[in-house]
Amino acid sequence: MTGFDYEVDVAVVGGGACGLMAALRAARDPGLVVAVYEKSTKEGCNTQFSSGSLAAGGTRFQREAGIDDSPERHAADILAVNRDPDSAPIVHALCRVAPRYVEWLADELGHPVEIGVDMARSGQSVPRLHTDTGRAGGGRLVATLRKAVESADNIAFVDNTPGVGLIAETAGGRVRVTGVEVLENGERRRVGAKAVVLAADGFGNNPTMLAEYCPQAVGAFYGGVSTSTGDAISWGIGLGAAVRNMGAYLGHGLVVPGHGTRLNPVLPFLGALLVGVDGRRFVDEKAQGYSKLGRIIAGQPTGRAVLIWDERMHEIAMNSELMRESAAAGAFARYGSAAELAAAFSLPEQALAETLAAFRAVSVVEDPSGFDHGPLEFPLLAAWVTHGILTTQGGLVVDTTGRVRHRDGGPIANLYAGGGSACGISGPSAEGYMSGNGLLSALGFGWIIGDHLAGGGLKAA
C-alpha cells in the first residue's frame, strides 16, 4: 500500500459493542494489528445507554434455570415479529453465535451474566434476555469489553479520533476499500488497512437523514447518543453500497417526558395499566413490544399517556438501572386514591375510577383467561409516558459474514459492517423490533466479522 500515513491490518471505525467485539475476536490472530477509532468515549455509545440485555437462545444459563430454548427458536420468534423473511439468513447466523458469545463474555472476560427470568418481553416465547447481575446496564458491558481490549497487545484503541471517510479504488468495475481517513488531533490521517470494519452508531441524531428515512420519528424524544450521525452509512452509500430498511428504528413507549428517563419495559407484562388523557384504557399493554408501543402512544391525542402500576409490580421493576434512574429523577410518584391520581394528571376522575375498577392486573405467570387476577391495589404508582427514538435500525446491506454488499449484489472488497452501520434485523418499521435485537446485531456481527478475519478471511478479502 502507498500514500498512507501509516498502515494496520484491521481498521475498526467505532468503539461500541460491535467494534470492540470485532477487534477482540480478530486480535486472536497474534499476527494481526488492529486499530479501533472511537469518535468520543466522553459522549459514549448507544450500548452504554441500553439495558445491556443480551438475547440468546440455548445458553447454559437457560438450561440451569430449566428453560428449553435454542438458536432456531430464537430466530423463529424474531422472524415472526419483524415480518421480513428476506432477513432470515442473517437472523439465523446471529442467533447461532449468540449463545457462544454470551458464555464467552462470562467465561473468558468475567462479565457477571445471569438469565433474566423476570424479564418477559413481547414476542419472546421463553425468557432469553441475559443481563449482568445487579442490572447495572450497558455501561458495565462496554467496560468489560474495553478492559479486554486494553489488555490485548495487538489492539490500539484510539479515542477522540472520528472516521471521516473511506479510501477506495475501482478496478475492472469493482470497488475495493484500501483504508480509512480519520481525524487525529485535528489533522486528517490516511490509514491503510487490509480490512475496514464500520461499527459506528446509526443516524438517530442526524436530522437530515432522519427526516428523509424516518419521518415518523421526527419530533419524538431522542434517547440516543449525540455521535449517532450516520457517517459510516453515508460513506458506504457513496461507494455504491446497498442499504435496506432505512425507515426502521428502535422506538420506546415508556419515556418519561420532562425527565428523559425510561420505565422498565417489564411493567406492562406484570399488569401495569395505560390510560389516555380521557382516563380510558386504549391498548392491550402486554401485546406490544416497547418499540411498537411508542408508535401507539404517538397516535394518542397529546402523544402521551399515563402508566399505572402497584407496589408488587414496582418491587420487581426496580431491579433495573432504567427504573432506578427514573426513581432518582423523580419521574413517578405514589397516589393513595383514584381521586388523587386523577387530580395529579388532570384526568377525568369518574372515567379513571371506572377504568381502574374494570381493569384486572395480570400476574407474572400469564393466565390465558385474561385480566382476572384482582384489581390494582392502592397505593398506585404512576408516570406520564411518551414516545421516543433510541437508535435507527436500517443501514448497509451485509452478508452472513458481515461483508458490505454493492447495489449490484456483489461484495465491496475489504469492507465489513455491523452494529448501527449495518441493516438490523427488526424489519422495515419500528414495530418489528424485539427486545435484545440491537445488541444481538452488534455483538453478533462483531463476533462473526472478527472470527472471519482471524480465521483467514483477511487473506481472502
ZALOVEX-680182 format. One record per residue (C-alpha): residue in three letters; x, y, z. Coordinates in steps of 0.25 Angstrom, whole numbers, plus 2048, in hexadecimal, padded with zeros to 3 digits. Layout:
BEGIN
ALAXYZ/...
END
This chain:
BEGIN
MET800800800/THR80580E7FD/GLY80081C800/PHE7FD81980F/ASP80182081C/TYR802812822/GLU7FC804820/VAL7F57FA828/ASP7EF7EC825/VAL7E17EF82A/ALA7DB7FD82C/VAL7CE7FE834/VAL7C680A834/GLY7BE80B841/GLY7C180784F/GLY7B4802853/ALA7AF7F3855/CYS7B17EF847/GLY7BF7F6845/LEU7C47F1852/MET7C07E384F/ALA7C57E3841/ALA7D27E7846/LEU7D37DD851/ARG7D07D2848/ALA7D97D683D/ALA7E47D8846/ARG7E47C984A/ASP7ED7C883E/PRO7FA7CE844/GLY8007D1837/LEU7F57DC834/VAL7F67EA838/VAL7E87F083C/ALA7E57FF83E/VAL7D7804843/TYR7D4812840/GLU7CA81884A/LYS7C3825848/SER7C1828856/THR7C1820863/LYS7BC82C86A/GLU7B082D862/GLY7AE81E863/CYS7A881385A/ASN79980E85A/THR79D801860/GLN7A180986D/PHE79380F86E/SER78C80286B/SER7877F8876/GLY7937EF871/SER7897E386F/LEU78F7D8867/ALA7857D085F/ALA78A7C285D/GLY7837B485B/GLY7897A7860/THR7937AC86B/ARG7977A4877/PHE7917AF880/GLN7837AC87A/ARG78679D87C/GLU78979F88A/ALA77C7A788C/GLY77479C885/ILE7717A4879/ASP77179C86C/ASP7767A5861/SER77E7A4854/PRO7847AE849/GLU77A7A8840/ARG76E7AC849/HIS7747BA84C/ALA7757BC83D/ALA7677B883A/ASP7627C1845/ILE7697CD83E/LEU7647CA831/ALA7567C9836/VAL7577D783B/ASN7607DE830/ARG7577DA824/ASP7647D981C/PRO7667CC816/ASP7727D180E/SER7797D381B/ALA7797C481E/PRO7877C081B/ILE78D7CC823/VAL7837C982F/HIS7877BB82F/ALA7967BE82E/LEU7957C883A/CYS78D7BE843/ARG7977B3841/VAL7A27BB846/ALA79A7C2852/PRO79B7B785C/ARG7AA7B5859/TYR7AE7C485C/VAL7A57C5868/GLU7AC7B986E/TRP7BA7BF869/LEU7B77CC870/ALA7B47C587D/ASP7BF7BA87C/GLU7CB7C2875/LEU7C87D0878/GLY7C27CE886/HIS7B57D6883/PRO7AB7D388E/VAL7A07CC886/GLU7927C788A/ILE7867C3883/GLY77A7CE886/VAL76F7C4889/ASP7677D088D/MET7697D8880/ALA75D7D4878/ARG75C7DB86A/SER7527DB85F/GLY7557D0854/GLN75F7C885D/SER7597BA85F/VAL7637B886A/PRO76B7C0873/ARG7787C386C/LEU77D7D0870/HIS78B7CF877/THR78F7DA880/ASP79A7DE889/THR7987DA898/GLY7937E789F/ARG78D7EC892/ALA7977F8890/GLY7947F9881/GLY79C7FA874/GLY7A780387B/ARG7AC7F7882/LEU7AC7EE875/VAL7B57F986E/ALA7BE7FA87A/THR7C07EB879/LEU7C37EB86A/ARG7CD7F786B/LYS7D47F1877/ALA7D77E586E/VAL7DB7EE862/GLU7E57F586B/SER7EC7E886F/ALA7EE7E4860/ASP7FC7E785B/ASN7F77E884D/ILE7EB7F184E/ALA7ED80084F/PHE7E1808854/VAL7E181684F/ASP7D881F855/ASN7D382D850/THR7D6828842/PRO7CA828839/GLY7CA82282C/VAL7C882C821/GLY7C7823814/LEU7CB81780D/ILE7D7815804/ALA7D480C7F8/GLU7D88097EA/THR7D08047DE/ALA7D67F97D4/GLY7CE7F17CA/GLY7C17F77CE/ARG7C37F27DD/VAL7C57FB7E9/ARG7D07F77F3/VAL7D27FE800/THR7E0800804/GLY7DF809810/VAL7D8813818/GLU7DA82281B/VAL7DA82682A/LEU7DB834831/GLU7E783383B/ASN7E983F843/GLY7E2847839/GLU7EA84282D/ARG7E5839823/ARG7ED82C822/ARG7ED821817/VAL7ED81381E/GLY7F0808814/ALA7E87FB818/LYS7E67ED813/ALA7D87ED818/VAL7CF7F981D/VAL7C47F6827/LEU7B9800828/ALA7B47FF836/ALA7AE80D839/ASP7A081083E/GLY795813835/PHE78F821831/GLY78582483C/ASN78C83183F/ASN78D835830/PRO78083E82E/THR78283E81F/MET78382F81E/LEU77882C828/ALA76F835820/GLU77282E813/TYR771820818/CYS769820825/PRO75F82C825/GLN75682582F/ALA761827839/VAL763836837/GLY75F83D843/ALA76083184C/PHE769832859/TYR77782D855/GLY77D82485F/GLY78A820858/VAL798826857/SER79C833851/THR7A682C848/SER79B824840/THR79D82B833/GLY79D820829/ASP7AA824823/ALA7AE815820/ILE7A1812819/SER7A381F810/TRP7B181A80D/GLY7AC80D809/ILE7A1813800/GLY7AC81C7FA/LEU7B380F7F5/GLY7A68097EF/ALA7A38007FB/ALA7957FB7FC/VAL78C800808/ARG77F7F980E/ASN7747FC818/MET77980A819/GLY76B80E81F/ALA76D80582B/TYR77180A839/LEU770805847/GLY76580D84E/HIS76180E85C/GLY753810862/LEU757811871/VAL76081E870/VAL75C82887B/PRO75B836876/GLY76284187D/HIS76C837883/GLY771830877/THR77282287E/ARG76B81587B/LEU76280C883/ASN7657FD884/PRO75F7F6878/VAL75A7EB881/LEU74F7F3887/PRO7457F087D/PHE7487E187E/LEU7467E288D/GLY7387E888B/ALA73A7F788A/LEU72F7FF884/LEU73080A879/VAL725815878/GLY72482186F/VAL72182F873/ASP71282B873/GLY71582187F/ARG711815876/ARG71A809872/PHE71D809864/VAL7277FD861/ASP72A7EF865/GLU7367F286D/LYS73C7E486C/ALA73A7E285D/GLN7447ED859/GLY7537EE859/TYR7587FB85F/SER75C800851/LYS74F7FD84B/LEU748803857/GLY74F810854/ARG748811847/ILE73B80E84E/ILE73D819859/ALA74282384E/GLY734821848/GLN72D826855/PRO727834854/THR73283A85C/GLY73D830859/ARG73E82B867/ALA737822871/VAL73781E880/LEU73D811884/ILE73780C891/TRP73D80189A/ASP73D7FC8A8/GLU7477F88B3/ARG7487E98AF/MET74C7ED8A1/HIS7557F88A6/GLU75D7EF8AE/ILE7617E78A2/ALA7627F2899/MET76C7F98A1/ASN7767EE89E/SER77B7F7892/GLU784802890/LEU77A809887/MET770809893/ARG77A80D89D/GLU77E819895/SER76F81D893/ALA76D81C8A2/ALA7798258A5/ALA77482F89B/GLY76682F8A2/ALA75F82A895/PHE75482389D/ALA74C8258AA/ARG74281D8B3/TYR7348208B4/GLY72A81B8BF/SER71D81C8B7/ALA71781E8A9/ALA71382C8AC/GLU7218308B0/LEU7278298A4/ALA71D82F89A/ALA72083D8A0/ALA72F83B89F/PHE72E838890/SER72184188D/LEU719834889/PRO70A83388A/GLU70882D897/GLN6FC825894/ALA70281F887/LEU70E81C88F/ALA70781589A/GLU6FF80D891/THR70B809889/LEU712804896/ALA7067FD89A/ALA7057F588D/PHE7147F288C/ARG7197E5891/ALA7287E4893/VAL72F7D988C/SER7397D1895/VAL7477CD891/VAL7427C088C/GLU7397C2881/ASP72B7BD883/PRO7247BB875/SER7177BF87A/GLY71B7CD87B/PHE71B7D8885/ASP7157D1891/HIS7207D189C/GLY7197DC8A4/PRO7197EB8A4/LEU7257F48A5/GLU7287F78B3/PHE72A8058B9/PRO73380C8BB/LEU73580D8AC/LEU7428128A5/ALA74081A898/ALA74882288E/TRP746829881/VAL74C821875/THR74E826867/HIS75582085A/GLY764821857/ILE76E81C84D/LEU77B816853/THR782810846/THR78080F838/GLN77F800832/GLY781802823/GLY78F80281D/LEU7997FC813/VAL7957EE80E/VAL79F7E3812/ASP7A07D4810/THR7A17CA81B/THR7B07CD81D/GLY7AE7DC81E/ARG7B37E0811/VAL7AC7EC80B/ARG7A57EA7FE/HIS7A57F37F2/ARG7987F77EB/ASP79B7ED7E0/GLY79B7E27EA/GLY7AA7DF7EB/PRO7B37E27F7/ILE7BB7EF7F9/ALA7C87E97FB/ASN7CF7EA809/LEU7C37F280F/TYR7BA7EC81A/ALA7AF7F2823/GLY7A77EF82F/GLY7A07F683B/GLY799803837/SER7A180382A/ALA79A7F7824/CYS78C7F4821/GLY7867EE82E/ILE77C7E2830/SER7707E9834/GLY7697EA826/PRO7647F781F/SER75E7FE82A/ALA75E802839/GLU7547F783C/GLY75D7EB839/TYR7677EE844/MET7687E384E/SER7707E585B/GLY77E7E285A/ASN77F7E384B/GLY7887EF84B/LEU7937E8853/LEU7917DB84C/SER7947E283F/ALA7A07EA845/LEU7A77DF84D/GLY7A37D4843/PHE7A97DB837/GLY7B57DF83F/TRP7B77D1843/ILE7B57CC834/ILE7BE7D682E/GLY7C97D5838/ASP7C97C6837/HIS7C97C7828/LEU7D57D0827/ALA7DD7C8831/GLY7D97BB82A/GLY7DF7BE81D/GLY7D57C7817/LEU7DE7D3817/LYS7E77CC80D/ALA7DB7C8805/ALA7D57D6805/
END
